[in-house]
Amino acid sequence: MTSDVRILDHRTPEERTRSFLPGMGKTWLLPFYDVFTRAAGIRVLHERAAELAGVAPGAVVVDVGCGTGNLSLTLLAAQPGAQVTGLDPDGDSLRRAARKARRRGVSLTLVQGYADRIPGADGSLDHVVSSLALHHIDDEGRAGFARDALRALRPGGKVTIADFGGPGDTHRHGRVAHRPVVARNHSGGILALLSEAGFADVHEAAHFDHRFGRVTFVQATRPQLVPR
């Protein structure tokens, strides 16, 4: 199979100056990101998210907040026939993801843009996935992400999110879980976000007690008729 790796710029002129929180918190730490995630055992979270998503051959998937492409590449390893697009505002992270995809000989589209404008026509996606990215996004961006995921998914399409937090009170546990940027995920914050956007069958599919804090895996489905 021939590898086809592309980076596209999905930003509007106004978005080119829009701020975002890098994966390691600071731009200069990016070269250490993959080393850190390997040492921290994040791969198991990506593998669990891919397993729960259950992507089928030919499925069209967008990985929101893909960073250096670890979840996207895990999905392609599990299902090489999927059509995966990674979305992230950080161009440097996307270039690292592209190099990794080329080394592995897989096809991957990478889009520079924001979580509240998901690349894809209305009802065109089978899956929207995201791992450890939602807590980086402010309240307005989170709400925009949920609404746009609902728009872009086909009826019956699914969203799978892995992030710190959970339905219970876990904010006192772990080095990351207590931070203010994660607080919106606690007490079922992700469940409420998707329910309020109009998703159906919103539930915690699994959770994992990582040394940095509890990670919850939340899934939901776009209903056949979307509320207006």
N, C-alpha and C positions, 0 to 999 in steps of 0.2 A: 504494500500500500504506500502511495506517495504521500509524504507529509506536506500539508498545506497550512502554514501558520501566518496569520495576518494580524496587524494591529491597525484598528480604525479609530478615528477621532470623532466621537459622537457629541462633543460639547458644542453648545451655542457660544456666540461671542461673549455673552454675559457670564457663562459658566467658566470661562478661562481664568477668571480671577476669583472663583469661588473657593473657599477654604475647605480643607478636609483634614482628618486626623490620620496620619500614616500608621501602618500596621504596628510598628514598634514605638509609636508615640512621637518619634522625632525622625526627620528625613535622613540624618547622617547615620542612623542605626540600621538602615535598610540592608547594607552588606552582611549584617549579622543575623538577619531575620530567619533564613532557612536553617542556619546552624542552631539558632535558639529553639526553633520549633521542633527540630529533630531531637535535641537534648531534652526538651520538655515533654516529649511523647505525644505531640499533637496528631501525629499520623493516625493513631487509633481512632481519633474523633472523626477524621475525614473518612476513614474506612467504614465506620459505623453509619455516618451520614449517607454514604453511597449505598450501603446495604439497605437502609431504610427507604431511600428514594426508589430503589428497584428500577432503574432506568432501562427501558426496553431498546432493542435494536432500532435505529432510525429515529429515536426520540429526539426532540428539539429542546435543548436545555440551556438556561442562562444561569451562570454562577455569579451572584451579586456580591461585590466586595471580594473578588477573587485573589487580590494581592499578587503573589508570585506564582499563582496557578496550582497550588497543591491539591485543593479539592477538585478542580477541573481535571487534573491529570489522574487523580484517583478514580474519578467517574469513568474516564476513558480506559483506564486499566481494567475496570470491572466490566465495561461495555464498550468495546472499540467501535461498534457501529453507531454510537450516539453522535449527534451533532451538537457540540458543546461550544458555547460562547462565554468567555469570562469578561465581567464588567468591573472596572475599578477606576477611580479618579487619578490614581498615581501612575504616571507614565513610566517612571523608572521601574516600578514593580512589574508592569506589563512587559517591559523589555526583558526582564529576568524570566518571566513566565514563558515568553516566546523562545528564549534560548533553551530552556528546559524541555519544551515541547519538541523543538527541532532535534535535540539530542536523543529523545525517545522515539522519534520518527512518527509522531502522531499529528493529526490535523486538529487545529484549535484556532478559533477566531477570538481575538482579544479587542475589547472596545474600551476606550478611555471615556468615561462618563460617570454619571451619578446614579445612586440607587433609586431615586424617584423618577428616573426616565429610563426604563428598561428597554433595550433594543429588541424590537419585535412588533409586528403588526397586531392589532386587536385579535385575540383568540388564536394566536399562532404558536404558542409554546405548550409543550407537554409538561415541563417541570421548571420551577424556579427554585434554586438551592442557594444556601448561604451558610458560611461557617465562620464564626467568631468575628463577624463584621458588623452586625446590627448594633452592638453596643458602642460603636464608633460614631453613630449617626445621631444627630439631634432630633428633637421631637417632631419638628416639621418634616424632616427628611424621612423619618421612620413611617409617619402617616402616609407620606407620598409614595414610599416604597410599597406599602401594603396595597394602596389603591392601584398603583400601576402594575403590580404583580397580578392582581385580579383582572385588570384589563387585558394584559398580554397573554394570560393562560387561556387555553381552550376550555370549554365546558367539560368538567371532569378532570382537568389538569390539576397538578398538585404543587404545593410549596413545601419544602423541607428546610428548616432552619435549625442550626446548632449554635448555641451561644451560652454564655455564662448566665446563671440565674435559674429560676424555676418557680413552680406554683407555690412552694413553701418558702419559709423565711430562712434563706441561706446566706444573707448578706454579711454575716459575721465570720464566715468560713472561707479560707483561701486567700492567697496574696492578691488576686485580681478581683475576686467576687465582691470585695468590700468597697471597691473604688466607686466614686460618684458616677462615672460614665456607665457603670453597669446597673445602677440603681433602678433604672426604668424597666429592667427585665425581671425584677423580683416580684413576688406575689402574683405570678401569672401575667406579667406585663406583655410578653409576646403573644400569649393566648388572647388577651384582650385586644391587642393591636389588630390581629387578623380577624377576630370576630367582628370588631367595629367596622372593618373595611368591607365586610359582606361575605367572608369565606364561610364554608360549611365544614362540618366534621373537624373542628379545630380541637386538637388534643396533644398532650405530651406523649409521644411515641416511645420515648426511652429517656433515661438520664444516666450521667456518668460522673462519679465523684473524682474529679481530677485534683491534683495537689494545689492547683491554683484556684479551685472552687468548683462548685457543681455546674456541669454543663447539661442543659436540657435540649432535647431534640423534639421540636414541635413540627407537626404536620397539619395541613389543611387542604381542602379541595375547593376549586371554583364550582359553584352550583351551576345547574343547567341554565337557570335564569338569574342574571345579575340584577340586584336591586338598583333602582335609579333614584 
